[in-house]
Amino acid sequence: MTEFWEASFKDKQEMWGWEPADSAVLTLELFNKQKSKKVLIPGFGYGRNAKIFIDNGFQVTGIEISESAINLAKRQFAESIKIYSGSVYSMPFDSELYDGIFCYALLHLLSAQERVKFINDCYNQLRPNGYMVFVSISKLDFRFGQGKELSTDTFETWPGLNLFFYDEDSIKLEFGNYDLINAEILNEPLKDLGDKPAQRFWYITCHKKH
């Protein structure tokens, strides 16, 4: 997976622009309401979804597997944020506890074993009363069933790109022990794109009680 994302960012640079995903805007509202200030963003990329938090005064830490993406982020944010270089499977990178964790379109790229460890690691770095939000692809998405089926609900949709598609049962299975409070389907983006189908994601929220 490292090679795939390094090649993508090296070739396409800031491929999604700088407008945040709609789910990042929703998460900003949640974190503001909870007075969260210290946020961890695994799968940081070049900072597209981090910028909205930084611009609103949050202290942001990132984790990113692609050196090219990190270099793009440093060009944008200079030294105002800390980005750990490496796979989320190598967490934890520090001993910090975070008020909020926002993970966009990363979880479904991991294997079953990696997902279990990653969710647990995120939860362990969440302070009591903190929130963690995962945005991950749904079986209702138009890409479900495309490509080579590798295992149940997992498809190689592009060479080197494996996607696990969530449903209610798999969310309960993987998040049931982590203070899951909500899981809802949303379109990304929320606005109608006409002929271009929106992505169908799960917006998964956990609230650490203690």
C-alpha positions in Angstrom: 0.0 0.0 0.0 2.9 2.3 0.7 4.0 2.1 -3.0 0.5 2.8 -4.3 0.1 6.0 -2.2 3.6 7.3 -2.7 3.2 6.9 -6.5 -0.2 8.6 -6.4 0.9 11.7 -4.4 4.2 11.9 -6.3 2.3 11.9 -9.6 -0.9 13.7 -8.8 0.3 16.0 -6.0 -2.7 17.8 -4.4 -5.1 15.6 -6.3 -8.3 16.4 -4.2 -7.7 20.2 -3.9 -8.0 22.0 -0.6 -11.7 22.0 0.0 -12.4 19.7 3.0 -14.6 16.7 2.7 -18.1 17.3 3.9 -17.6 14.8 6.7 -14.6 16.8 7.9 -16.9 19.8 8.2 -19.4 17.7 10.2 -16.6 16.5 12.4 -15.4 20.1 13.0 -18.9 21.0 14.3 -18.8 18.0 16.6 -15.3 18.7 18.0 -16.2 22.4 18.4 -19.3 21.5 20.4 -17.2 19.2 22.6 -14.5 21.9 23.0 -11.9 19.5 21.6 -8.6 21.2 20.8 -6.0 18.5 20.3 -6.7 16.3 17.3 -5.0 13.3 15.7 -5.5 12.7 11.9 -4.3 9.3 10.8 -4.0 9.1 7.0 -3.1 12.8 6.9 -2.3 12.9 3.2 -1.2 16.4 2.2 -3.5 18.0 4.8 -6.7 18.6 2.8 -9.0 17.6 5.7 -6.6 18.9 8.4 -6.6 22.5 7.1 -10.1 23.2 8.4 -9.1 22.1 11.9 -5.9 24.1 11.8 -7.7 27.2 10.5 -10.1 26.9 13.4 -7.4 26.9 16.1 -7.0 23.1 16.7 -3.6 21.6 17.6 -3.3 18.9 14.9 -1.0 15.9 14.7 -0.9 13.7 11.6 0.2 10.2 10.6 1.1 9.6 6.9 2.6 6.8 5.0 3.7 8.8 1.9 6.8 11.0 2.1 5.6 12.9 -1.0 2.3 13.8 0.8 4.3 14.9 3.9 6.5 17.2 1.8 3.4 18.7 0.3 1.9 19.2 3.7 5.1 20.8 5.0 5.0 23.2 2.1 1.5 24.3 3.1 1.8 24.3 6.9 5.5 24.8 7.5 6.3 23.8 11.1 2.8 24.5 12.5 2.0 20.8 12.8 3.6 17.5 13.6 3.3 14.7 11.1 4.6 11.2 11.9 6.0 9.3 8.9 4.9 5.7 8.8 2.0 3.3 8.6 -0.9 3.5 11.1 -0.1 -0.1 11.8 3.0 1.2 13.7 0.9 3.2 16.1 1.4 4.6 18.7 4.0 7.1 17.6 3.7 9.1 20.8 2.2 8.9 24.3 -0.2 11.8 23.8 -3.9 11.5 24.5 -6.1 13.4 22.0 -9.4 15.1 22.4 -10.6 14.0 19.0 -9.4 11.6 16.3 -10.6 12.0 12.7 -9.9 9.3 10.2 -11.2 9.8 6.6 -11.2 7.0 4.0 -8.3 5.1 5.5 -9.8 2.3 7.6 -11.3 0.4 4.6 -7.8 0.2 3.0 -6.5 -2.1 5.8 -6.6 -5.8 6.3 -8.9 -7.3 9.0 -5.9 -7.7 11.4 -4.7 -4.2 10.7 -8.2 -2.7 11.3 -8.5 -4.4 14.7 -5.2 -3.1 15.8 -5.7 0.4 14.4 -9.1 0.9 16.0 -7.8 -0.3 19.3 -4.7 2.0 19.0 -6.9 5.0 18.3 -9.1 4.3 21.2 -6.1 4.0 23.5 -4.9 7.5 22.4 -8.3 9.1 23.0 -8.7 10.9 26.3 -11.7 10.2 28.5 -14.8 11.9 27.1 -13.1 12.2 23.7 -14.6 11.4 20.3 -13.2 9.4 17.4 -14.8 9.5 14.0 -14.1 7.1 11.1 -15.4 7.7 7.6 -15.3 4.4 5.7 -16.8 3.0 2.6 -20.2 1.2 2.6 -21.5 -1.8 0.7 -24.0 0.6 -0.8 -21.2 2.4 -2.7 -21.1 2.0 -6.4 -17.7 0.3 -6.3 -18.9 -2.6 -4.2 -18.4 -5.8 -6.1 -16.0 -4.3 -8.6 -12.7 -5.9 -9.3 -11.3 -9.2 -7.8 -12.9 -10.5 -4.7 -10.1 -11.2 -2.2 -12.3 -12.2 0.8 -15.7 -11.4 2.2 -16.6 -7.8 1.3 -13.0 -7.1 0.2 -12.2 -6.3 -3.4 -9.1 -5.3 -5.3 -10.8 -2.4 -7.1 -7.6 -1.2 -8.7 -4.2 -2.8 -8.9 -2.6 -2.4 -5.5 -5.8 -0.9 -4.0 -7.9 -3.2 -1.8 -11.1 -2.0 -0.2 -13.2 -3.5 2.6 -16.8 -2.5 2.4 -18.6 -2.0 5.7 -22.2 -2.9 6.7 -24.0 -2.6 10.0 -22.9 -6.0 11.1 -19.2 -5.4 10.5 -19.4 -2.0 12.1 -20.9 -3.6 15.3 -18.3 -6.3 15.2 -15.3 -4.0 14.9 -16.5 -1.1 17.0 -18.8 -2.7 19.5 -16.2 -2.6 22.2 -15.1 1.0 21.6 -18.1 3.0 22.9 -19.8 3.2 19.5 -22.6 5.7 19.7 -23.6 6.2 16.0 -23.1 4.9 12.5 -24.9 6.5 9.6 -24.7 6.5 5.8 -23.7 9.7 4.1 -23.0 10.8 0.6 -19.6 12.3 -0.1 -19.9 15.0 -1.3 -23.4 15.9 0.1 -24.3 18.0 -2.9 -25.6 16.4 -6.1 -22.9 15.9 -8.7 -25.3 15.2 -11.6 -24.0 12.3 -13.7 -21.1 11.6 -11.3 -22.1 9.2 -8.5 -21.4 10.3 -4.9 -19.4 8.0 -2.7 -21.4 6.2 -0.1 -19.6 6.2 3.3 -20.3 5.2 6.8 -19.8 8.0 9.3 -18.9 6.1 12.5 -18.7 7.9 15.9 -17.3 6.6 19.2 -17.4 8.5 22.5 -14.9 7.3 25.1 -16.7 7.2 28.4 -13.8 6.6 30.7 
